[in-house]
Amino acid sequence: GGRYRIVMHGPGGETHRVGGVFREVVANRRLVYTWAWESTPERESLVTVEFRPAGAGTELLLTHDRFADRAARDRHQQGWDGFLDRFGRFLST
């Protein structure tokens, strides 16, 4: 249980809001939560983040599914790819 809300500010000054409900929380192992943009709450999808031991570090496996259509899936893939790339660089510094 529990709700979350994320506010993102785009390069053009636009603001995007997303939120949902945590469905599963397993400490140090797994998060499952719904994902819906505030502008289209009826288009709810599901995010699963798993953390797995990998040598001396941790592997992060992110799965985002239950999209309303392929276009939404493709836009989210671009967003997650960009985020994960920046996050990986941040952790490497």
Beta strands, then each sheet from edge to edge (+ up, - down):
strand 1: 3-9
strand 2: 15-26
strand 3: 30-37
strand 4: 45-54
strand 5: 57-65
sheet 1: 1+ 2- 3+ 4- 5+
end
